[in-house]
C-alpha cells in the first residue's frame, strides 16, 4: 500500500516539471515527519505531502502570474 501511494504521488508530480518541484520537496519533508509521528507512516506522509506541496506551489505560481499581468 505504501509503495502504491508513493508511486501514485510520483506519477502526478513528475510530469509537472521542475517549476513546482520545490513545493513537492518541502511538502514531502513535512509529510514524512508527520507520517513518522503518526504511527510510522513516513512514506505515505511524504507522498501525500509531495502532492499537497505541489498543489500549493502551483496555486502560488498562478497567483503571482495573475498579479504580474494585472499590474
N, C-alpha and C positions, 0 to 999 in steps of 0.2 A: 504494500500500500504506500509506504513512504517513497519508494523508488518511482512508483507511478505518479505520485503527486509532484515530485521533483522534475520528472520528465515532462509533465504537462506544463509546469511553470516555465521550463526552458524553451519548450516549443512555442509558447506565447511570446516570450521576451526576445529570443534570438532574432526573429525577423524584424524586430522593431528598430534595430540599428544601434549605433554607438551613442547617439544623442541622449537616449534615456537609460543607458547602462548605469550611469551614476546613481540614479534613483533605485535601480534594481539592487545594486551593491549595498547601498545604505539600508534598504528595506530587508534584504537578506540577513544582514548583520543583526539588526534589531529583532527580526523574526526568529533567528536562530537562538538568540539569548532568551527571548520569551518562551520559545518552544522547549528549550532545555529546562527552564524553571518549571514549566507546566508538564511535568511527568516525562521528561527526557525525549521530547519530540522535536529535536533541533532541526532535523532535515525538513520535516513538514513545515515548521515555523519559517525556515529560510525560504522555502518555495513560496509560501503564501506572502511572506514579507517582500520577496522579489516582485511578485505580481502587483502588490499594493504600491510599492515604491515606484515601480514603472508607471503605473497609472497616475500617481500623484505628480511625478516628473513631467508626464505628458500634458496634464492639465495645466501645470505651472507654465510650461513652454507655450501652450496655446494662448494663455492669458497674456504672456509677455509679448507675443507676436501681435495679438489684437490691440494691446495698449500702444505698441510702436506704430501700428498702422493708423490708429486713431489720432495721434499727435501729428 
